[in-house]
Amino acid sequence: MRALFLLLLPLAACSQGHADMGAPLPGGRIATAQLIDGAGRPIGHARVTEVAGGLRITADVHGLAPGNHGAHLHTVGRCDRPDFSSAGPHWNPAGTKHGGMNPQGPHAGDLPNLLVGGDGRGTVGVVLAGATMAGLLDTDGAALVVHAQPDDLMTDPSGNSGARIACGVLQ
């Protein structure tokens, strides 16, 4: 599974209009989050690292239904169960439309779909070119949210990706 992810990662990053995985900045900031499901069970973790040219976002999950799941950075650092609506909308400082395939997109917080295998495990990783930790972690913080359905990478505001099924506050 991890080998497949490493092969598909550059393609996913390119299709989203994002850069390669970037070199960490010396002394750069790192934010992490424990991802929980709607019942409060830990189901993985996320990491945001300042890299040359942007922010590297990675997430590893377990215990999710197989298939593609939308994954996004949201504007509020809250993950109130069970629906995680407290995380607010997608991080979108430029006021663009949703999705890397939308001619008026993407949001800064649009990530590639998280592919979960038959064993319930999945990983996603991308560099968001031009993004900054200061912009992401503003006064009310930020969260990484995983959705029940695949993101169609086009439909505003969330790619028809369905319910929020996991969330983690970035700190």
HELIX and SHEET records of a PDB file:
HELIX    1   1 ARG A    2  SER A   15  1                                  14    
HELIX    2   2 SER A   85  ALA A   87  5                                   3    
HELIX    3   3 MET A  133  LEU A  136  1                                   4    
SHEET    1   A 9 GLY A  67  HIS A  69  0                                        
SHEET    2   A 9 LEU A 114  VAL A 116 -1                                        
SHEET    3   A 9 GLY A 122  ALA A 129 -1                                        
SHEET    4   A 9 GLY A  54  VAL A  61 -1                                        
SHEET    5   A 9 PRO A  42  VAL A  51 -1                                        
SHEET    6   A 9 ILE A  30  ASP A  37 -1                                        
SHEET    7   A 9 ARG A 164  VAL A 169 -1                                        
SHEET    8   A 9 ALA A 143  HIS A 147 -1                                        
SHEET    9   A 9 ALA A  71  HIS A  74 -1                                        
END                                                                             
